[in-house]
């Protein structure tokens, strides 16, 4: 295990992430402050956000051996969701409530279906059937079902025109507080180290703790600036490309904002580190539904942004429920294979297509 006095060891991919991230932040800044056109500014800022998110993930990955898969998954997901938090805050400031709602649901769907599916597919093709911590899988499944049910109830109350419909904002505040309390209660179980034998191929950290934390802070700070540029270019770019705001939030913003899970989770599965991959990928949708969504709702009220309620369209809620049920069925036995991964990706493609037209 590395210590603070050891010299860091960089591999080629580290240099690509560091150098590419620095370059794209500069390019994104130039595109934002000069007239590059909305599409070009949007693309380069999206790439910059993705590389910064990858740098955050790389930094947290270097802490993985010190904390174990459970705590690493929680930490990586929490910090990995920072770019999406910044994007959603700036989007609310710009009044893009529909984009934020679609991005929140899209982030959960992207992690549950696309990223987890890719991890199962890649890991299964290389290593065969992959083992997961069945106890952790059950805990995650329960939390996902509970959080999605809690998010669905305000939408049902609105759609069925119950008396609660007249108190949509107050109802959303109460649900947000309940979800945040539930997350706090779930932390002890999520932070346990788990079995070291589950991932025999875990690599030793190559960076000292001080370097990992320093790069983590730098990448997070830069992500705040780039997220503002990303949102500023988002609406003009979508208009130029004739893409609906719902599809932009559900797919484009969700994938860009969750670059850590998109890249790190699949890489871990490819290396045979299935428990780490599972923890990193599935801790993210839990934190989005239990922390990010309710926190954004409260932030929108406290700071006077465009009000975000927890009322989503019926189709978004239905897709979310179907995704959670499918993932629960696949993972609760503590095993995964490539065909299950392909099934998850197929469902994600169908859902994304359903929102292409708005």
C-alpha positions in Angstrom: 0.0 0.0 0.0 1.3 3.4 -0.9 2.0 6.1 1.7 2.2 9.8 1.5 6.0 9.7 1.3 6.2 7.4 -1.8 6.5 8.7 -5.3 3.4 8.3 -7.5 3.4 5.8 -10.3 1.6 6.9 -13.5 0.5 4.6 -16.3 -0.3 5.7 -19.9 -4.0 6.0 -19.2 -3.3 8.4 -16.2 -1.3 10.7 -18.5 -4.2 10.6 -21.1 -6.8 11.5 -18.5 -4.6 14.3 -16.9 -3.4 15.8 -20.1 -6.6 15.3 -22.0 -8.6 16.8 -19.1 -6.4 19.9 -18.9 -6.5 20.4 -22.7 -10.3 20.0 -23.0 -11.0 22.4 -20.1 -8.9 25.1 -21.9 -10.7 24.3 -25.2 -14.1 24.4 -23.5 -13.3 27.8 -22.0 -12.3 29.1 -25.4 -15.5 27.7 -27.0 -17.6 29.3 -24.3 -16.0 32.8 -24.3 -15.6 33.0 -28.1 -18.1 32.4 -30.9 -17.5 28.7 -31.8 -21.2 28.0 -32.3 -23.6 26.2 -29.9 -22.9 22.6 -31.1 -19.1 22.9 -31.0 -19.3 24.5 -27.5 -21.6 21.8 -26.3 -19.5 19.0 -27.6 -16.2 20.2 -26.2 -17.7 21.0 -22.8 -19.4 17.6 -22.7 -16.0 16.0 -23.4 -14.3 18.2 -20.7 -17.0 17.2 -18.1 -16.5 13.5 -19.0 -12.7 13.7 -18.6 -12.9 15.6 -15.3 -15.4 13.0 -14.1 -12.9 10.3 -15.1 -10.2 12.0 -13.2 -12.4 12.1 -10.1 -13.0 8.4 -10.6 -9.3 7.7 -11.1 -8.4 9.5 -7.9 -11.0 7.7 -5.9 -10.0 4.4 -7.4 -6.6 4.9 -5.9 -8.2 4.9 -2.4 -10.1 1.7 -3.1 -7.7 -0.7 -1.5 -7.7 1.3 1.7 -11.5 1.4 2.2 -12.9 -1.8 0.6 -15.5 -2.1 -2.1 -18.5 -0.9 -0.1 -17.0 2.4 1.1 -15.2 3.0 -2.2 -18.5 2.6 -4.1 -20.2 5.1 -1.8 -17.3 7.6 -2.0 -16.8 7.2 -5.8 -20.6 7.5 -6.5 -20.9 10.6 -4.2 -18.0 12.4 -5.8 -18.8 11.1 -9.2 -22.2 12.7 -9.0 -20.7 16.1 -8.4 -20.5 17.0 -12.1 -24.2 16.1 -12.5 -25.1 18.1 -9.4 -23.4 21.2 -10.8 -25.1 20.6 -14.2 -28.5 20.3 -12.7 -28.1 23.4 -10.5 -27.1 25.5 -13.4 -29.9 24.0 -15.5 -32.4 25.0 -12.7 -30.9 28.4 -12.6 -31.6 28.6 -16.4 -35.2 27.4 -15.8 -34.7 24.0 -17.6 -36.8 22.0 -15.1 -37.8 19.4 -17.6 -34.2 18.7 -18.5 -33.3 18.3 -14.9 -36.2 15.9 -14.2 -35.3 13.8 -17.3 -31.6 13.9 -16.3 -32.3 12.5 -12.8 -34.4 9.6 -14.1 -32.0 9.2 -17.0 -29.0 8.9 -14.7 -30.7 6.1 -12.7 -31.7 4.3 -16.0 -28.2 4.8 -17.5 -26.5 3.2 -14.5 -29.1 0.4 -13.9 -29.4 -0.6 -17.6 -26.6 0.8 -19.8 -23.6 0.8 -17.5 -24.5 -2.3 -15.5 -25.4 -4.1 -18.7 -22.0 -3.2 -20.3 -20.2 -4.3 -17.1 -22.0 -7.7 -17.1 -21.5 -8.0 -20.9 -17.8 -7.2 -20.9 -17.0 -9.0 -17.7 -19.1 -12.0 -18.7 -17.5 -12.4 -22.1 -14.0 -12.3 -20.5 -14.5 -14.1 -17.2 -17.7 -16.1 -17.6 -20.2 -16.0 -14.8 -19.3 -13.2 -12.3 -20.0 -13.5 -8.6 -21.5 -10.6 -6.7 -22.0 -10.1 -3.0 -25.6 -11.5 -2.6 -26.2 -9.7 0.7 -25.1 -6.4 -0.7 -27.2 -7.1 -3.8 -30.3 -7.6 -1.7 -29.6 -4.4 0.3 -29.2 -2.4 -2.9 -32.3 -3.9 -4.4 -34.4 -3.0 -1.3 -33.1 0.5 -1.3 -33.7 1.0 -5.0 -37.3 -0.3 -4.7 -38.0 1.9 -1.7 -36.5 5.0 -3.2 -38.3 4.5 -6.6 -41.6 3.9 -4.8 -41.1 7.1 -2.8 -40.4 9.0 -6.0 -43.4 7.5 -7.8 -46.0 8.4 -5.1 -45.9 12.2 -5.7 -46.2 11.5 -9.5 -49.2 9.1 -8.9 -50.9 11.6 -6.5 -50.6 14.3 -9.3 -51.7 12.0 -12.1 -54.7 10.7 -10.2 -55.7 14.2 -9.1 -55.8 13.4 -5.4 -56.0 16.2 -2.8 -52.2 16.1 -2.5 -52.0 17.5 -6.0 -52.8 20.9 -4.6 -49.7 20.7 -2.2 -47.2 19.4 -4.7 -44.3 21.5 -3.4 -44.9 20.8 0.3 -45.3 17.1 -0.5 -42.0 17.0 -2.5 -40.2 18.7 0.5 -41.5 16.0 2.9 -40.6 13.2 0.6 -37.1 14.7 0.0 -36.4 14.9 3.8 -37.6 11.2 4.2 -35.3 10.0 1.4 -32.3 11.8 2.9 -33.0 10.3 6.3 -33.3 6.8 4.7 -29.9 7.3 3.0 -28.3 8.3 6.3 -29.7 5.1 7.9 -28.4 3.0 5.0 -24.8 4.2 5.2 -23.5 1.7 7.9 -24.5 -1.3 5.7 -23.1 0.4 2.5 -19.7 1.2 4.1 -18.8 -2.3 5.4 -15.7 -3.6 3.8 -17.1 -7.0 2.6 -15.1 -10.0 1.7 -11.6 -9.4 0.4 -11.7 -12.7 -1.4 -14.5 -11.5 -3.7 -12.1 -9.5 -5.9 -8.8 -11.4 -5.9 -7.4 -9.1 -8.7 -7.7 -5.8 -6.9 -4.7 -3.7 -7.8 -2.6 -1.9 -5.1 -2.9 1.9 -5.1 -0.3 3.7 -7.3 -0.8 7.2 -5.9 -0.1 8.6 -2.5 -3.2 9.7 -0.6 -2.2 13.4 -0.8 -2.0 13.3 -4.6 -5.3 11.5 -5.0 -7.1 14.0 -2.7 -5.4 17.0 -4.4 -6.4 15.8 -7.9 -9.9 15.0 -6.6 -10.3 18.6 -5.3 -8.9 20.2 -8.5 -11.1 18.1 -10.8 -14.2 18.8 -8.7 -13.6 22.6 -8.7 -13.0 22.6 -12.5 -16.1 20.5 -13.0 -18.2 23.3 -11.5 -17.0 25.8 -14.1 -17.3 23.5 -17.0 -20.8 22.4 -16.0 -21.9 26.0 -16.3 -20.5 26.2 -19.8 -22.1 22.8 -20.6 -25.6 24.0 -19.6 -25.1 27.4 -21.3 -24.5 25.6 -24.6 -27.1 22.8 -24.0 -30.4 24.4 -25.1 -29.0 26.2 -28.3 -27.2 22.9 -29.3 -30.4 20.9 -28.8 -32.3 23.4 -30.9 -29.7 23.2 -33.7 -29.7 19.4 -33.7 -33.5 19.3 -33.4 -33.3 17.1 -30.3 -36.0 17.3 -27.6 -35.2 18.6 -24.2 -36.5 15.4 -22.6 -34.2 13.2 -24.7 -31.3 15.6 -24.0 -31.8 15.2 -20.3 -32.6 11.5 -20.3 -29.6 10.4 -22.4 -27.1 13.2 -23.2 -26.9 14.9 -19.8 -27.3 11.6 -17.9 -24.4 9.9 -19.7 -22.1 12.9 -19.6 -22.8 13.5 -15.9 -22.2 9.9 -15.0 -18.9 9.4 -16.9 -17.3 7.8 -13.8 -19.7 4.9 -13.6 -19.7 4.6 -17.4 -16.0 4.1 -17.6 -14.7 2.9 -14.2 -17.4 0.4 -13.6 -16.9 -1.3 -17.0 -13.1 -1.2 -16.5 -13.4 -2.9 -13.1 -15.7 -5.6 -14.6 -13.2 -6.2 -17.4 -10.4 -6.7 -14.9 -12.5 -9.2 -13.0 -13.2 -6.9 -10.0 -16.9 -7.7 -10.1 -17.7 -6.7 -6.5 -16.0 -3.3 -6.9 -17.8 -2.8 -10.3 -21.1 -3.7 -8.8 -20.6 -1.3 -5.8 -19.5 1.6 -7.9 -22.2 1.3 -10.5 -25.2 0.6 -8.3 -24.3 3.0 -5.5 -24.7 5.8 -8.0 -28.5 5.3 -8.8 -29.1 4.9 -5.1 -27.4 8.2 -4.3 -29.3 9.9 -7.2 -32.7 8.8 -5.9 -32.0 9.1 -2.2 -29.6 12.1 -2.2 -29.3 14.0 -5.5 -32.9 14.3 -6.4 -34.2 15.3 -2.9 -31.2 17.6 -2.4 -31.8 19.4 -5.7 -35.4 19.8 -4.8 -34.5 21.5 -1.5 -31.8 23.6 -3.1 -34.2 24.9 -5.7 -36.5 26.1 -2.9 -33.8 27.4 -0.6 -31.9 29.4 -3.2 -34.9 30.5 -5.2 -34.1 28.6 -8.4 -36.8 27.2 -10.7 -38.8 24.9 -8.4 -38.1 21.3 -8.9 -40.8 19.0 -7.6 -40.7 15.2 -7.4 -43.6 14.8 -9.9 -42.4 13.1 -13.1 -44.2 12.1 -16.2 -46.0 8.7 -16.1 -43.8 7.2 -18.8 -40.6 8.2 -16.9 -42.0 6.6 -13.7 -43.1 3.4 -15.5 -39.7 3.0 -17.2 -37.9 3.5 -13.8 -40.1 0.9 -12.1 -39.5 -1.6 -14.9 -35.8 -1.1 -14.8 -35.5 -1.5 -11.1 -37.6 -4.7 -11.2 -35.5 -6.2 -14.0 -32.2 -5.4 -12.2 -33.5 -6.8 -9.0 -34.4 -10.1 -10.6 -31.0 -10.3 -12.3 -28.8 -9.4 -9.4 -30.5 -10.8 -6.3 -29.0 -14.3 -6.9 -25.5 -12.9 -6.6 -24.4 -13.8 -10.1 -24.3 -12.2 -13.5 -23.5 -13.3 -17.1 -23.1 -11.6 -20.5 -26.6 -12.4 -21.7 -28.1 -10.6 -18.7 -26.0 -7.6 -19.6 -27.2 -7.7 -23.2 -30.8 -7.8 -21.9 -30.2 -4.7 -19.8 -28.7 -2.8 -22.7 -31.5 -3.7 -25.0 -34.1 -2.4 -22.6 -32.1 0.9 -22.3 -32.1 1.3 -26.1 -35.9 0.8 -26.2 -36.5 3.3 -23.4 -34.2 5.9 -25.0 -36.0 5.5 -28.4 -39.3 6.1 -26.7 -38.2 9.6 -25.7 -36.5 10.5 -28.9 -39.5 12.5 -30.0 -40.0 14.2 -26.6 
